[in-house]
Amino acid sequence: MAEHRSSTVKPAAGKPSGTANPYAINLDNFSKRLKMLYSHWTEHNSDMWGASTALAIATPPVSEDLRYLKSSALNIWLVGYEFPETIMVFLKKQLHFLCSQKKASLLEVVKKSAKEAVGVEVVIHVKAKMDDGTGLMDKIFSAVNDQSKSGENNAPVVGHISREAPEGKLLETWDEKLKKANFQLSDVSSGFSDLFSIKDDTELTNIKKAAFLSSSVMKQFVVPKLEKVIDEEKKVSHSSLMDETEKAILEPARIKVKLKAENVDICYPPIFQSGGEFDLKPSASSNDTYLYYDSTSVIICAIGCRYNSYCSNVARTFLIDANAMQSKAYEVLLKAHEAAINALKSGNKVSAVYEAAVSVVEKDAPELAANMTRTAGTGIGLEFRESGLSLNAKNDRKLKAGMVFNVSLGFQKLQTETKNPKTQKFSVLLADTVIVGEKVPDIITAKSSKALKDVAYSFNEDDEEEEQPKVKAEDKGGEPILSKATLRSDNQEMSKEELRRQHQAELARQKNEETARRLAGRGSGAADNRGAIKTIGDLVAYKNVNDLPPPRDLMIQVDQKNEAILFPIYGSMVPFHVATVKSVSSQQDTNRSCYIRIIFNVPGTSFTPHDSNSLKFQGSIYLKEVSFRSKDSRHISEVVQQIKTLRRQVTSRESERAERATLVTQEKLQLSSAKFKPIKLFDLWIRPPFGGRGRKLTGSLEAHTNGFRYSTSRPDERVDVMFSNIKHAFFQPADREMITLLHFHLHNHIMVGNKKTKDVQFYIEVMDVVQTLGGGKRSAYDPDEIEEEQRERARKNKINMDFQNFVNRINDLWGQPQFKGLDLEFDQPLRELGFHGVPHKSSAFIVPTSSCLVELIETPFVMALRSGSTLQTSSITRAD
């Protein structure tokens, strides 16, 4: 979590005023801190600095990995910047720097300040580019020997940071010569840790700004992001959440935090964990699995931000429909975490912090003690984890005002009884950045709440309603006083209402998923039918220049064959595929000139389909519109008409192609053999009708071995409906309606012409819908009127009988063993049980069948009455 990347040279504190140099060293800070270093070195020389007479600190080259080094921390703490590939040697009377010319020019200004502050002479050794630096190193070693002769020990003791391995040719050479020299080497890491442990006002300001950013990102970005993902039931991976959160940290303006982006960095890549896989170690990372937020799931998020190289940290645990075990674990952790923070008082031992947390756990939940983390956090500052300031049970160091800690406490590898394997194992974690005060600690990440009510999310309202009376009773401190009505009647009514709402939500979710699949299948271009289905990158009008038609003067040409439009631009004919055209219009002015305006589909504009290929050509320049003027208005009108016609044809073809691409593959129709004639119905109309502008024709419906075939006299007007694809079949004779029909509601969509549909209907009009107007009012006893009514009645009865015979024969066919698994039978609406409703946009007469509610005369409407669906009705009575 912490040891991955070292930042480049960055100021650790604010820039000094009155200077234009961006890398100017703050001499006041340098003097103050150099004095602190020499004073601490002298005062604690034997117990923390290894009785050293010299301190040799070598800073490695810059690395792209996140890592925290004491040598880099010393650079930033002392001079405000990190000086890579630089060697510093502190002696009692001298301070040596071995570095490049550029760094040497920056360090020249500290000579006077060092002399005035602690009386040491600053000696700068400039290494040439091609020099290995051995000669300069020998000079430094000679100075070390000279200043150590007065000591009792003949061999000088040189303090160094033993855990930092040398990197780069310069530091490897230095390490090799240092080990071969006649020096005693002593590790001085603990001395620097204690030196850095107490922060001054400038350092505390930087840490507070870093903590403000961490808590702001958690509160204003992470929490809303998680809530949106859970609310919209999105699939988002932990790694993608990590990337988005890192961007929010590096761009504070996105969350309305007024901090300079150049001073901001991450302490570690943000951590998101869920789904039973948890790691509370500081080195944890976000994996590529999806965020898991089902019932009884736990989500852990940790964020670390740096400001001017000073670190902060915050971690929160979010509970989704937590059970009793999870809620208790979090409540105990919260109490233990607060106890640990309250123990951060000046004068206490460091171990008292961890012991305070342990005592809470052992008292409230001793069964969780074994799962508690082994420390309650570490010191934090220029390093994410300051060695020597670990909040464990064995650290006897004294707490002092100005120390800063990352108080991180958790329970790991807990188990709860759930049926879901992804929620059986869980962990909980809390972390805050805290400044040690004289009396009261300062929690500087408190902006991000960790109260149970702010981190626990419940989507099971029934459980909340059952628990609410108990909570009220406990608040009053007395025995629960619950009425019988509250326990029985109200809860029962609420549970019924909740069940209905849950069922409605489930139906809405299924419908949304179905719509999402349909739109995803069709593509963004087909979703609104405003443009061509193909993306801009897929459109090819001409494969090479030789395919272009010969130019006919400099006039707009429409190439019907290649579906292209050629525009004269700067003396050349430039082709555009017609699918790139959004709209075309013409206008004539008073000077008899005619203008034609063509607007193109440009990625990113409103009402324009999103083009994924635009991501490939991010540097491209798109032509949004073009206009031409001509005195030949007739030619302009013809061009406009040709473009509109061609565009309509291409759009229709591509839309149909996209529709067909999403269809479920159906089995092929097996035609009946010559021995068995197919069952037929003649002179039927079909809904939805076939496209085209020609005269509509009736057709015949034939029942074959495994499905129906409807066809007209035109060879391209044919529809096959497989028996296995039929979900519901209806037969509705003409009673008070004008038509007799057969309606099939399908499992999967099919194409009827160029239309994609799940409902196919075949019908015959039993009487003329249009009545003759005029001729005066005819008598009810007019023989012609009576004869006409008798003919219409006979026609209606004959059609109904033909349909009934067809239905009976099909029901017999479906009763055969090979079709038993389909469970098919024609259902007939019960008109006497019908009622008026609004299934679409207009009122209609809805009729129940044995398994559905249907409306088949106007726009077809079929709703299955299965899976516990309920219908709620209301009536209005008028009082006379």
N, C-alpha and C positions, 0 to 999 in steps of 0.2 A: 504494500500500500504506500510505502514511503520511499524506498530506495531504488529509484529508477532513472531519474534525469537530473543533471546539474544545469542550472541556468547559466546563461552567458553573463557578461559583466553587467550588473545592475546596481543602482544606488540603493543602499539599505536605509538611507534617511533622506530627508528633503535636501534639495540643492541649496547651496549657500547663496545668499542674496548678493547682488552687485557683481556678478561675473557672468560672462557669456560662454565660458567653457562648459560643455555639458558634462565633462568628467572632472570637474574641479573638486578637490578634496576639502571636506569640512574640517578646517584646522582646529576649531574649538573642540569638536568631538574627538579628533585624533589626540590632542594633548590630554584631554580628560581621561580617555581610555588607556592611553599609553602609561599614564601615571598609575591607573588602577592595575594594569598588568604587572608593572614592576613592583608595586606595593604588595600585591597578592603573592607574587613569586618570592619575594623576600620573607614575608610573614609566614607562609606555609611551605617553605622550601623543602623541608624534610618529610612532611607527611603527604603532600599532594604533588610536589614537583620532583620527587626522586633525588633530592639533594643535588640538583643539576647546577652547573656553573654556566651553561649555555643552553639556549633553546634553538633547535634547528627545525624549521617548518617548511616543507616543500609542497607547493600546490600543483596538482597534475593538470594536464591540458583539458580544455573544455570537452564535455561529452554530451551527446544528445539524450542520454539516459537520465532519468530522475534519480538523483542520489544526494546524500547529505554527508559532507566531509568536514571534519574539524578545521582542516587547513583553509578550506574555502570560507567557513564561518569566521575564522580569525581575520581573513582579508576584509570581509564585509564589515565586521564589527569594528576593526581598527581604522581602516581608511575609506570605508563606504563602498568599495567595489571588490569584485573577485579578480585577482591577478593570476591567471593560469600560467603554468610553466615559470613560476617565480619561486626563488628560495629566499627565505628570511632567516637570519641568525641573530638572536638577541644575546648580547653580552652585557656585563655590568656597566661598561663604559662605551660600548659601541652597538650600533644596529646596522647589520649588513643586509643589502638586497642584491641578489643576482638575477638579472632579468634582461629583457630586450631594450633597445634604444627608446621605443615608444613608451614603454612603461616607466623607464627611467626618467623621461621628461616629465611625467605626471608626478613622480615621487620627489622631484627636486624641492618642491615647496615645503616638505615636512622637515627639512634639516634644521631650520631655525626653531620650529615648534618643539622638536624632540630635545634640542639642547636646553631650551627654556623650561620644559616640563620636568624632565628627569635627569638632565645633564649628560645625555648620551650623544655621541657623534654618529651621524648617519653616513654610512659609506655605501655608495652605489656602484656595483660592478656591472658594466654593460657588456653583454655577450653579443658578439657579431653573429651574423646569420650562419656562416659556414664553420664557426668555431664550436668545439664540443664543450667548452667551458672548464676544462680540467685545470688550466693555469689559474683562472679566477678562483676556483675551488681551493686550490693550494694556498692562495693568499688568505682566504677565509679561515682555513684550518690553522694557518700560522698565527692569525689574530686570536683564535680560540686558545691556542697553547700559550701565547704570551700573557693573556689576561687571566689564565688559570694557574700560573706558576706560584703565585703567592699562597695558594691553597695548601692544605696539609697533604692532600693526595696528589701524587705526581701526575696521574692520568686524569685529564679533565672529564667531568661527567656531562655528557650532552643529552639533553632531553629531546625526545622526538615522539611522533605519533605512530606507534608500532603497527596499528591495524591498517594503516593506509599503505597499500602496495604501490611501489613506484610505477609511473606510467610515462611513456615517452623516453626518448634517448637521453635528454638532459637529466631527468630525475633518476633514471636507471644508473647513469654514470655517477651521480651524486650519492646514491644509496650504496653503490659498490665501494666508492672511495671512503665513505663514512664508516662502513663496517671494517675496512682494512686499516683505517687510521688507529692511532694509539689512544682511542677514546673509550670510556665506559658509557654505554647507551642505556638510557632509562626512559620508560614510557611516561609521558606527562599528560595523558588524556584526561585523567581525573582532575588535574589542575585547571585545564581549560574548561571542563564541564562546570566546575564550581565558579570559575570566573564569569562564565556566560549565564549562570543560573539566575542572578538578580538583574532585572532589566531596569534601565533608566527611563526617564519620561519619554524620550524619543522612541525608544524601542517599544514601550508600552503603547504608544500611539499607533505605531505600525501594526502591532499585534491586534489592537482593537479594530483597526480598519479591516484587517484580514478576517477577523471574526465576524464583523458586520457583514462582509461580503458572503461568508460561508452561510450564516444564518439567513440572510436575504435570499440567497439562491435556494436554500431548503424551503423557505416559507413561500416565496413568490414565484418559484419556477417548478421545483420538484413536486411539492404537494399538489398544486393545480394540475400538473402534468399527469401524475398518478391518478388523480380523481377523474380526469377526462378519459384516460385509457380504460379505467374500470367502468365508468358510466357508459361509455360507448362500446365496451366489450371488444376493444381492439387487440390485435396480436402484435406486441412490441417486444423485442428482445432486450435483455439486460444490457448488452453491448451498445445497442442503439440509444438507449436511455443514457448510458454513460457518455456517448459522443455528444448528444444534445446538451447534457448538463455541463460538460467541459466547455462547450461553446458559450453557454450562458455565463460561466465564470470568467472566461477570457474576454468577454464583451459585456462589461457591467451595465452599460447603457440599456441593454435589452431588458433588464429587470429594474430599470430606473434607479440604479445606484451610481452616485456621482463620484466615481473613482477613476483615475487615469488607467486606461487599458495597458499602457506600456509598463506600469508598475505592478501589474497583476499576473499571477501564475497559479498553477495548481500544485498542491503538495503531492498528490498522487491521482491517478485516474479515478473519477467518482465510482463508487461501488454500489451496485444493485444486486440483491440476492433474494430469491424466492423459490418456491417449489420443492422444499425439503433439502436443498443443497446450500449449506451455510458454512462459512469460514470466518471466524471472528479474529483471525490473526491480522496484523497490520499489513501483511503482504498479500491479502486476498485481492481477487480481481473479478470483474463482471464477465460472465460467460455469454455464449450466443443463444442460450435457450430463452424461450418466451417468458415474460413476466407472468407469474401464476397468481390469480386473485380469486379463486373459487372459495367457497365457504370454509372457514377454519384455516385459511392460509395466512402466512406471515411474510411481510416484505421488509427487508433491512436496507437502508440507504445511508451511506457515509460520504461526506464531502469535506475536503481539505483545501483551503485557499491560502495563497501567500500574497503579502503586500510588501514591496521593497525587501523581499527575501525572508520575511518573518512569517511563520506558519500559524495556522489555526485549524481547528477540526470540530466537526459536529456530526453526530450519527443519531438516527432515529429508527424506531421499529414501528411499523404500521400493521394493525391487526384487522383482518377481514372476517366478520361474523365469528369472533373468537369464542371458543368454548370456555368452560370454567377453569380448566387447567391452564390454558394460555393466558386468560385474564389474570389469574392469580400470579403466574410467573412474572408477568409484566408489572403488576402492582408491587410485588416484592422487590423487583429490580429497581423500579422507580424510587421506592423508599430507601433502598440501600445506596443508590446513586446519590440521592440528596444527603444522606448521612455522610458519605465520603466527601462530598463537596463542603459540607458544614465543618468538617474536621480540618480543612485547609486554613489554619490560623497560624499566625506567626508565633514561634516558640514550640509548637507541637512537633513531635517526631514524624517523619515521612511515613513510617509504618502505621501510625495511628489512623491514617486515612483508610488503608485497606482493612484494618481491624474494625473500624466503625462500620464498614459495609458488611463484613463477615458476621458481626454480632447481630445485625438486622436480619440477615438470612437465616442464621441459626435459631433465632427467636421465632420468626414468622413462618419459615418454610425450611426446616432442617433437611428435608429430602432433596432440596435443590443445592445444598452446599457443595456437593461433589461436582456439580456441573458449572460452578462459578469460575470465571476467568481467574488466572493465577495472579494477575495484577489489576490494579484499578486505574492504570494509565501511566503516563510518563511526563517528564518535563518537556516543554515545547518552546521553540523560539526560532533561532536561525536553523536549528536542526529539528526535524519532525519528532525525533525521539532523542532527548538529551540523556546520554549515558550518565549513570550515577544518580539520576532522579526518578528511578522507577518506583511507582507506588505499590510496593509489595510488603510482605510482613517482616522482611529482614532488614530493611533499610532504616538505619538509626540516625540519619542526618537530620538536622533541624530545619524546619520550615522558616523562611524569612519573607518579610513583606517585599513584593516586587517579583517574586518567583511566579512563573506561569506554568500551568499544568493542563495537559489533555486528559481529563478524567473520563476514562473509557471503561465501562463495566458491562458484563453480560453473562447470560446463562447459555451454554452451548450443549448440543446433542441431547435436547429434551425430547421426550416421546409422549404422545397423547393418543387416546383411543378414538380413531376415526377410520372410516371405511376407505378413505382415499389415501393411497400410499404416498402421495406428494405432500400431504399435510400431517402425516404421522410423526415425522421428525421435524423439529423446529428449533430455532434459537432466537434470542432477543438480545438487543444491544442498545446501549445509550452512551453518548459521548458529548462532552461540552468542554469548551476552553474556559479556564478559570484563573483569575489572578488572585494570588494570596494577599490578603489584607491584614492589617494589624488586629482587627476584631472580626470583620465580616468579609468573606470571600466575594469577589466580583465575578458573576457568571456573564461573560461578554458574548455568549451565543444564546442568551435566553430569549432572543427575539423569535426563535423557532421553538414553539411550544412542544413539550413532551408529556403534557397532561393526558390521562387516559381518554378523556372525552374528545381530545383533538387528534388522537392517533388511532382510535378504534372506530372502524366503519361497520355498520350493521345494515344488511339488506334483507334480513328476515324480521319483518315487523311484528309477526305473531309472537316471536320470542320476546321482543321488547315489551309488547303489551302484557304478556304474562308476568314479566319481571317487574314492571312498573309499580304495581301495588305493594310488592315486597319492599322496594326501595323507599317508598313513601312511609311505610310502617317503621322502617329502621331509622329514618330521619327523625321521626317523632320520639324515638327512643322507647316507645311502649309496645304493647302487644299489638299484632296486626288486627285492625278493625275493618273487616271487609264485609260488605253486604252480600246477601245471596244473589241479588240481581247482578252485581258486579262480577261475581265469580261465574255465574251460569249464563244468564241471558245475554249480557253485553258482550262477553268474550265469544259466545257462540255466534252472535250476529256479526261481530267484527271478523271472526275467522271465515265465515261464509263470504263476506265482502272481500276479504283479502284473497281467498281462493279464486274468486271471480277476477280480481285484478291481476293476480299472477297468471291466470289462464289467458287473459287478454294480452298481457305483456309477452307471453310465450308465442301467441299467434302473431303479434306484431313483429317479434324477433324473427320468426320463420319467414314472414312475408318480406322483411327487410333483407334477409339472407338470399331469398329467392330473387329479389330485385337486383341485389348486388351481383349475384352470379350471372343474371341475364345481362346486366350492363357490362360486366367484365368480359363476358363472352362476345358481346357485340362490339366492344371497343368504344372509346370515348367519342369517336366521330359519329358512330351510328346511334349513339344515345339520344342525340337531339335532332338527327336527320338534317342538320344545317349544312353539312359539308360532305366531302367525299370520305369514304371509309379508309382508303389507303393514306398512309402518312406521306409527308412531303418527300421524304427520302426514298420511298418506293415508287414514285411516279416517274415514268420514263416515256416521253413522247417520241423521241428519236434516239436511236442507239448511237448514231454518228452523224456528222455534218452532211454527208452525202445523201442521207435519207430525206433531207428537207426538200419540199416542193420548190420548183423554180419560181423566183419572185416575179410578181406581176405589178410592176411599178412599186411605189412605196405606199401600199394600201394594206389595211388590216385584212388578213385572210383567216378563214376558219377551215381547218383540215379535219373533215369528218372522219376520215379513215384512221388517222393517228390520234384523234381526240385532242387536238392542239389548236392554239390560236397563235398566229404570228403577228407581232407588232413591229412597225417600223420605228426603230430607236437609233438615232444618230446614223442614219443611212444604211443600217443593217436590219434584216428581218430576224427578230428574236422570238423563239418559240416559248410558249407557256402551256403546260397541260391544263385542260379545262377544269380539272378538279381543284386547281389552285385558285380558281375564281370564286369569290364570295358573292358578288353581285355585279350587275351591269345595267347601266341606264343611259338614256340619251336625252338631250334637251336642245331646243332650237331658240336662238336669240332673234332680236329684231333686225339684224343685218343679214338674215337668211343663212347664217352660218349654223352648223349643227355640231354639238359637242357630244362625245361619247366618254363615259367615265366607267372605268373598271376597277373594282376594289378586290384585293386578293386576301386569301386566308393567311394571316400572319400570326405565328405562335405568340401567345401571351395576351392577345387582345380579347375583349369581351365577345361572347357568342361565337368564339372560334374554337374548334376542337383542339385539345392539347396534342401536340405532336412530339412523341418521344424522340424522334430523330433530331429535333431542334437541340437536344442536349449534346449531340455529336458535333453540331455546327454552331457552338456558342459564339464564335467570333464572326459569324456570317452577318451580312447586312441584307435585310429582307425588303423587297419592294412592296409597299403597302397599297398604293393605288397609282393609276396612270390615266391621263386624260388626253384626248385628241380632238382637234377641230377640223371640220371638213365642210366644204360647200355642197357636197353631194349628200343631201339628207336621205335620199332613197337608199343609197349604199349603207349609210349608218344604220337605218332602220332594219335592213336585211341582216346586217352583222349582229345587231342586238338580238334579233329573233333567233338567228342560228346559234348564237352562244347560249341563250337560255334553253333552247331545245336540246342541244348537245349536252349541256350541264345536267339537265333533268334526266336524260337517258343514262348518263354515266352514274349519277347519284343513285338512281333507281336500281341499276344493275349491281353496283357495289353494295348497296343496302341489302338486296336480296342475297348476294353472295355471303355477306356477313351473317345474315339470318340463318342461312343453310349451314354455315360452319359450326353453329352452336347446337344444331339438332342432334338428338340421340339417334344413333344408327338403328334403323328398324329392320326386321327380317323381311325378306322378299316375299311378295305375294305369290302363292302357289295357285295357279289357275285350275279350275275344275277340269277333269278329263272329259273326253268326248262322250263317254257313256252316261255321265251325269250332267244334266243341264244346270247351270247356276240359277239360283233363285233371283228373280228380277223385279224391279219396280221401274216404271217408265214415266217420262215427262216430268222429271223432278227438277226443281231449282236448288241451288246450293248456296249456303251462307257460311263463311264470307264468300262473295262472288269472285270469279276470276277477274284479273285485271284486263287492261286493254280498252281500246276505244271503239271496238266493233260492237255489233248487235249481240246482246246476250242470248245464249241458246240453252234450252233444257237438255237434260241428259238422263241416263239410266243408271240405277244402282244395282250392282250384281254382288251376290254373296258367293265367294269361292271357298277353297279349302281352309284357308287360315285368315281370311279377312274380306273386307268389302272393296269394290272398285267402282268409282263414279267416273263417268266419261261422257263427253259430248261428241258431236260430229267433228269437232276440231281436234287434230291429233295431239296438240300441246295442252289440252284441257282435260287433265286426268288426275284423280286423287285416289290413293290407296289408304285404307284404314284397317290396320291389323287388329284382329280380335284381342291379342295380348296387350295392346295399347289402350283398349277401351276401359275406362274406370267406371263410368255410369252410362247406361243407355235408356233413352226415354221415348215413349210413343204417346203423342197427344193428338187425339182425333178432333176434328172441327166440331165444336159444340156451339159456342157463341162466338167463335173466332172465324176468321176468313180463310185459315189455312189448316191443313193436316200435316203433321211433321214427324220426322224421326230425328232425334238429337243425340249426339255422342259427345260426352265429356271425357277427355283423354288423360292418360298419365303423363305423356311427353308431347311436346309441341310437334306439329307437322306443318308443311308448307301447302297452302292452297293458293295456287298461282304464285304471287310474290308476297303473300301475307303469311306470317307465322301465327299459329293459333292452337289453342287447346280445346276449342269447341267447334264441332262441325255439324251442320244441320241440313237436312234434305226435306223439302216441302212441296206441296201443291196447293194452289189457290182454288178453293172449292166454289167460289162465286166471284163475279166481277166486283172489284172494289169501287170502280167509278160508276156512278149512276147517271142516267140520261137526264139532263136539265132541260126544262122547257116542255112544251106540249101540253101544258095545263095539268091540273090535278086529275088523277085517274080514279075512277070509282073502285071501291073495294070489291065490287061484284063484277068488275070487268073480266070477261072470259080470258082475254089475252094476259091480263095480270095474274090471274089464277093459274093459267097454264105455265107461265114463266116461273112462278114460284114452285110449281110442281116439278118442273125440269131442274131447277136449282137444288131442290131437296133430293131428287133422285140422284143427281150428280154428286152431291155431298155424301149420300149414303153409299154410293158405289166406291168413291175414293176411300172413305173410311173403311169399307169392307176389304178393299184391295190392300190397304196398309195393314189391317188386322190379320189378314191371311199371311202376309209377308212376315209380320212379327211372330205369329204362331210357328211358322216354319223355321224361323231363325232360333226361336226359343227351343224348339226340338233339336236343332243342330247343336246348340250350346249345351244341351243336356247330355250329349255323348261323352264317354269316358275321357277322351283326350282334352276336353275343354272344362272338366270339372274343377280343375285348379284355378281357373279364371273367375269362377263364381259370377257369371254373367247372366242377366235376364232383363228383358225390357220392363221398365217401370212406368206406370201410368199416373200422371198427376191427379190428385183428388180435388177437383174444382170446388166442391161444396165446402171445403175447409180453407179456401183461399182467403187472402186479406190484401189490403193495399199497403204498399211500402215504397221506399225510394232506394233501390239497390245501387243505382248509378246517379244520374243527375236529374232524372224525372221520375214522377210517380208511376208505379206499375202494379199489376195484380200478381202477387206472389202466391204460388200454389205449392203445398207440401206433397211429397211422395213418401214412399216407405222409408227412404234413406236420405232424402235431400229436400231442400227448399229451392224451387226453381221459378224462373220467369223466362219463357222460351219464345214469346211472340215478338217482343221488341228486341233490345240488346240482351243477348243471352246472359243469364245469371244462374249459377249453380253453387250451392253451399251444402257440403256434406254434413249430416247430423251425426257425426261419429266423434270418438275421442272425448266424450263428456262435454261436447259443446252445448251451451245453453242459450236460450232466446229469451230476452226480456221484453215484455210488451206493456203498454200502458193505454188506458182508455179514457176518453173524456165524455162525460155525460152532461146533458143540458137540463137544467131545472126549469120546468114550465111554471 
